[in-house]
Amino acid sequence: MSGTFVGMPSFPKAAHEAVHNQTLRGNLRHATHTIRAKRAKAVAEVSDWAELREAGKQIKDHTLRHLDRYLVQLEESVTAAGGIVHWAADADEANRIVADLVKTTGESEVVKVKSMATQEIGLNEALEAEGIHAYETDLAELIVQLGKDRPSHILVPAIHRNRGEIREIFAREMSEWGRPAPEGLTDTPAELAEAARLHLREKFLRAKVGISGANFMVAETGTMVVVESEGNGRMCLTLPETLISVVGIEKIVPTWQDLEVFLQTLPRSSTAERMNPYTSMWTGTTDGDGPSTFHLVLIDNGRTDTLADEVGRQALRCIRCSACLNVCPVYERAGGHAYGSVYPGPIGAILSPQLRGTASEIDASLPYASSLCGACYEVCPVAIDIPEVLVHLRERVVEGGAVTRDGNEVVLKPAKGHAAERAAMRAARWAFKHPGALRTGQRLASRSRRFHPRSLPGPGAAWSATRDLPTMPSEPFRDWWQRTNGGKDTGK
Amino acid sequence: MSTRDVVLGRVRRAIADVPRGNTPYEQAVDRGYLREHGDRSVEETVDLLAENLADYRAIVHRCEAGELAALIAGLLAGRGSTSVAVPPGLDEAWLAETDVTRVPDRGDSTPHELDRVDSVITACAVAIAETGTIVLDGGPDQGRRRITLVPDHHICVVRVPDQVVSSVPQALPRLDPARPLTWISGPSATSDIELDRVEGVHGPRTLEVVLVNDRTVGGN
C-alpha cells in the first residue's frame, strides 16, 4: 500500500498521543455524533433495511465467489463500450500504468475525484515523482492536500479539522497551488466552500486528464458508478478529454439491477442522506459527451490475498460507506491517523492487515485496535462481521499460520511481541485444568493485593503500558461462594 | 504471463475452497426488499417528490402545461440571467416567452465558454419521489452532461405524473445503462466542514425543478 504511512508507530502508541489532543477529540466527537444521529434517522425511513442489507451481503458474496467470471465479463463489456482495460497486480504496477497513460497525453497535471483506491496505492506521490501534478478536487481532500496532512476518515478525510483550522490552511496555502483565497476570508463554511469553488474552477476548466475511482462497476453492462455531493466528481468525469479510473477488483456487481440495493444503502449509511446530490454513471465513451478516451485500471494490490482467507474475505464486501467509523468508540477517541492506513476505523483494522499483511508493527497491532463492542457490525450495510474478523486476525498474529501473500501460500511465524501473552495463555490453560492450583493462586493473589504493581515488569511491560491492570477482589469468588453458602447467607 | 492472467489465476486459487454451484444469478440473491416504500396514489407520489426535492434545497414549482413558458420566462428574469444553455431537442414552446440569449449545446464549445452562461434549462429522463432525485440521460432534450454542470443555475422540467416513479428499484428499469446518466438530488452540496451541510460547491448552486402537469396535453 501507500508509502504515506511508512514509519507509523503501532496503533497503541499513535492512539495514546491522539487521545491527549483536545482539539482533535472535540472535532471528532462533534462530527461522529452528528452523523450517527442523522444516519439512524435516514435508515429508519426505509422499513426494509434488514432485507436490503441481506441482499447487499448476498450480492457481494456471490460476486466474490465468482470473481474471475465477473472480471472477465466486465472487461468484455467495458471494451465493447469503447473503454480500455488494464490490470495491475500491485501498487507499483498500477502507478506505472497511470503515469504512462498520463504521459502519453502530453499533460503534466491531472484533476482527481476523491478515491480510496488511488490513496491506497499512493498515486499522487508516484505521479509527482514523474513530474505530474495531481490536484485533489473534493473539498475535504483539498483541505488535506493543502494542509500537507493525511486523510483521517474514509468519507470526510478532513473530519479532524475544524473551520478555524481550515480557514487558516486556505489563507496560507491556496496561493501556492493556484488562485489564492479571497481577502478577509472568514471561517463560515459557506465562505470556505466558495473559496474552494473559485480555487478549483480554474483547474477544472483547463484540465485535459481526469482520474477517478468508482463506487461500483456493473459486469453485465460495463457501467461505472461514482457517487458524490459537490459536483467535483462530475467535473472530473466529464470535462477532461481523457478519463482514467483506478478501481479495486472487488468493486464489481453482476447486474444493472443490483444498483437498486446499493444506491439505497450507501447514501443512507455514509452521509445519512436519502440520496447523495450527484451520481454519475458512464459506460465506455459516448460520442461528443464527456471524455473521448476512457481507461479502466483494475487493481489487485492484496485483494486476492484477502480473498484467499475464508474468514477475512468478507472484508471485500465493503462499499466504503464509513458508517463503522462513525459509531466506533475507539475511532472516536483515537482518530483516523492512529490506524496508520488510508482505511481507518473498524474496517481499516481488518482491511489493512489483510491487504498489506501483518509483518509490520502497525499492521500487527491493528486487529487489537478495537473493544469488540460490535457496533460496527450492527451498522454495516453489507453485514461484515468485523468483530469476527478482528478475532480471527488476532489469532493469526499470535499463533501465525498459513496465509496467502502476493498469490503464494506462506506460513507466518507467531508475532514476536506476543511471546509473553502466549506464555500467559499456556499458564492459564494449565491452571484451569488444575483446580487446586487455581484456587491456591487466587487466594495468594487476593491476599497480596496491596503489593500489586500498577504496571508489569519485564515482558509484561508492553501489555500493561496500554492497559490498566485489573484490581484484585479481596476474596476469590469461589471462597465467597463457599463462605456464604452459595450467596444465600448474605441477603444479597 | 500477463498481469491479467496473474490476477485471474490468483482469484481462482483464492476461491478454490468455495463450492461453485450453478444456481442462476436471478435465484442466487434473496430480493425480499420492497419495490417501493408505502402505498401512495399517483398524486401523493408527485407530492412526495416535491417535498423531498425541497427538503434538499431544490426550489420546486408546479404548473399546468399552458403556464410553463411564462413560468420559465419568469424564473430566468427573476434570476437576472442574460444567457441560457439549451439542449438541441428542447421543446421550443418552453422558451417562447423569454428573450434571454440562447446558447446552443455545441460539441466544440469550450468549458470556459460554458462558464460564462448564466442558466441552463433541460428536461429529464425520470424522477424518483422517495429520494427527491431527477435523472438525466443525455437525451436530446437534456443535452451533454456538462451543460447542467458548469452554469450556476439549472432549471429542470419534469412531466408529471408520467416521468415520476416512487423508488430507486422502479427507476433503474426505465434507464438505459449505455447512455451517460446523471442523478441529481438537490443542488451541489458539501458536508466536509464540521459536517455542516453547505449548498453549492462546484455544480449549480441553484436547482429549480418545474413539475409540469402533462395530462393536460393529451398525455398517456
Chai-1 contact restraints between the chains, C-beta under 6 A:
chainA,res_idxA,chainB,res_idxB,connection_type,confidence,min_distance_angstrom,max_distance_angstrom,comment,restraint_id
A,A31,B,L195,contact,1.0,0.0,6.0,A-B,restraint_1
A,T34,B,L195,contact,1.0,0.0,6.0,A-B,restraint_2
A,I35,B,L195,contact,1.0,0.0,6.0,A-B,restraint_3
A,V46,B,H37,contact,1.0,0.0,6.0,A-B,restraint_4
A,D48,B,Y33,contact,1.0,0.0,6.0,A-B,restraint_5
A,D48,B,L34,contact,1.0,0.0,6.0,A-B,restraint_6
A,E51,B,G32,contact,1.0,0.0,6.0,A-B,restraint_7
A,E51,B,Y33,contact,1.0,0.0,6.0,A-B,restraint_8
A,L52,B,Y33,contact,1.0,0.0,6.0,A-B,restraint_9
A,A55,B,V29,contact,1.0,0.0,6.0,A-B,restraint_10
A,A55,B,R31,contact,1.0,0.0,6.0,A-B,restraint_11
A,A55,B,Y33,contact,1.0,0.0,6.0,A-B,restraint_12
A,Q58,B,V29,contact,1.0,0.0,6.0,A-B,restraint_13
A,I59,B,V29,contact,1.0,0.0,6.0,A-B,restraint_14
A,H62,B,A28,contact,1.0,0.0,6.0,A-B,restraint_15
A,R65,B,I15,contact,1.0,0.0,6.0,A-B,restraint_16
A,R65,B,V18,contact,1.0,0.0,6.0,A-B,restraint_17
A,L67,B,V11,contact,1.0,0.0,6.0,A-B,restraint_18
A,D68,B,L8,contact,1.0,0.0,6.0,A-B,restraint_19
A,D68,B,V11,contact,1.0,0.0,6.0,A-B,restraint_20
A,D68,B,R12,contact,1.0,0.0,6.0,A-B,restraint_21
A,W87,B,T3,contact,1.0,0.0,6.0,A-B,restraint_22
A,W87,B,R4,contact,1.0,0.0,6.0,A-B,restraint_23
A,W87,B,V7,contact,1.0,0.0,6.0,A-B,restraint_24
A,A89,B,T3,contact,1.0,0.0,6.0,A-B,restraint_25
A,A89,B,V6,contact,1.0,0.0,6.0,A-B,restraint_26
A,A89,B,V7,contact,1.0,0.0,6.0,A-B,restraint_27
A,L139,B,T190,contact,1.0,0.0,6.0,A-B,restraint_28
A,L139,B,D192,contact,1.0,0.0,6.0,A-B,restraint_29
A,A140,B,D192,contact,1.0,0.0,6.0,A-B,restraint_30
A,V156,B,D192,contact,1.0,0.0,6.0,A-B,restraint_31
A,R163,B,I193,contact,1.0,0.0,6.0,A-B,restraint_32
A,R163,B,E194,contact,1.0,0.0,6.0,A-B,restraint_33
A,P189,B,I193,contact,1.0,0.0,6.0,A-B,restraint_34
A,P189,B,D196,contact,1.0,0.0,6.0,A-B,restraint_35
A,P189,B,V198,contact,1.0,0.0,6.0,A-B,restraint_36
A,A190,B,V198,contact,1.0,0.0,6.0,A-B,restraint_37
A,L192,B,I193,contact,1.0,0.0,6.0,A-B,restraint_38
A,A193,B,T190,contact,1.0,0.0,6.0,A-B,restraint_39
A,A193,B,V198,contact,1.0,0.0,6.0,A-B,restraint_40
A,A193,B,V201,contact,1.0,0.0,6.0,A-B,restraint_41
A,R197,B,V201,contact,1.0,0.0,6.0,A-B,restraint_42
A,L205,B,P111,contact,1.0,0.0,6.0,A-B,restraint_43
A,L205,B,H112,contact,1.0,0.0,6.0,A-B,restraint_44
A,T221,B,P177,contact,1.0,0.0,6.0,A-B,restraint_45
A,T223,B,P177,contact,1.0,0.0,6.0,A-B,restraint_46
A,S229,B,A189,contact,1.0,0.0,6.0,A-B,restraint_47
A,S229,B,T190,contact,1.0,0.0,6.0,A-B,restraint_48
A,E230,B,S188,contact,1.0,0.0,6.0,A-B,restraint_49
A,E230,B,T190,contact,1.0,0.0,6.0,A-B,restraint_50
A,E230,B,V201,contact,1.0,0.0,6.0,A-B,restraint_51
A,E230,B,H202,contact,1.0,0.0,6.0,A-B,restraint_52
A,G231,B,S188,contact,1.0,0.0,6.0,A-B,restraint_53
A,G231,B,H202,contact,1.0,0.0,6.0,A-B,restraint_54
A,G231,B,G203,contact,1.0,0.0,6.0,A-B,restraint_55
A,N232,B,H202,contact,1.0,0.0,6.0,A-B,restraint_56
A,R234,B,L149,contact,1.0,0.0,6.0,A-B,restraint_57
A,M235,B,H202,contact,1.0,0.0,6.0,A-B,restraint_58
A,T238,B,R145,contact,1.0,0.0,6.0,A-B,restraint_59
A,T238,B,R146,contact,1.0,0.0,6.0,A-B,restraint_60
A,L239,B,P111,contact,1.0,0.0,6.0,A-B,restraint_61
A,P254,B,Y25,contact,1.0,0.0,6.0,A-B,restraint_62
A,W256,B,P177,contact,1.0,0.0,6.0,A-B,restraint_63
A,E260,B,V168,contact,1.0,0.0,6.0,A-B,restraint_64
A,E260,B,P169,contact,1.0,0.0,6.0,A-B,restraint_65
A,E260,B,L172,contact,1.0,0.0,6.0,A-B,restraint_66
A,L263,B,V168,contact,1.0,0.0,6.0,A-B,restraint_67
A,Q264,B,V168,contact,1.0,0.0,6.0,A-B,restraint_68
A,R274,B,T131,contact,1.0,0.0,6.0,A-B,restraint_69
A,M275,B,T131,contact,1.0,0.0,6.0,A-B,restraint_70
A,M275,B,T133,contact,1.0,0.0,6.0,A-B,restraint_71
A,M275,B,S185,contact,1.0,0.0,6.0,A-B,restraint_72
A,P277,B,S185,contact,1.0,0.0,6.0,A-B,restraint_73
A,P277,B,G186,contact,1.0,0.0,6.0,A-B,restraint_74
A,P277,B,A189,contact,1.0,0.0,6.0,A-B,restraint_75
A,T279,B,W183,contact,1.0,0.0,6.0,A-B,restraint_76
A,S280,B,T182,contact,1.0,0.0,6.0,A-B,restraint_77
A,M281,B,L181,contact,1.0,0.0,6.0,A-B,restraint_78
A,W282,B,P180,contact,1.0,0.0,6.0,A-B,restraint_79
A,T283,B,P177,contact,1.0,0.0,6.0,A-B,restraint_80
A,T283,B,A178,contact,1.0,0.0,6.0,A-B,restraint_81
A,T286,B,P180,contact,1.0,0.0,6.0,A-B,restraint_82
A,G288,B,G107,contact,1.0,0.0,6.0,A-B,restraint_83
A,D289,B,G138,contact,1.0,0.0,6.0,A-B,restraint_84
A,D289,B,R144,contact,1.0,0.0,6.0,A-B,restraint_85
A,D289,B,R145,contact,1.0,0.0,6.0,A-B,restraint_86
A,D289,B,P180,contact,1.0,0.0,6.0,A-B,restraint_87
A,G290,B,R145,contact,1.0,0.0,6.0,A-B,restraint_88
A,G290,B,P180,contact,1.0,0.0,6.0,A-B,restraint_89
A,D300,B,V7,contact,1.0,0.0,6.0,A-B,restraint_90
A,T304,B,R10,contact,1.0,0.0,6.0,A-B,restraint_91
A,T304,B,V11,contact,1.0,0.0,6.0,A-B,restraint_92
A,T304,B,A14,contact,1.0,0.0,6.0,A-B,restraint_93
A,L307,B,A14,contact,1.0,0.0,6.0,A-B,restraint_94
A,A308,B,A14,contact,1.0,0.0,6.0,A-B,restraint_95
A,G407,B,R10,contact,1.0,0.0,6.0,A-B,restraint_96
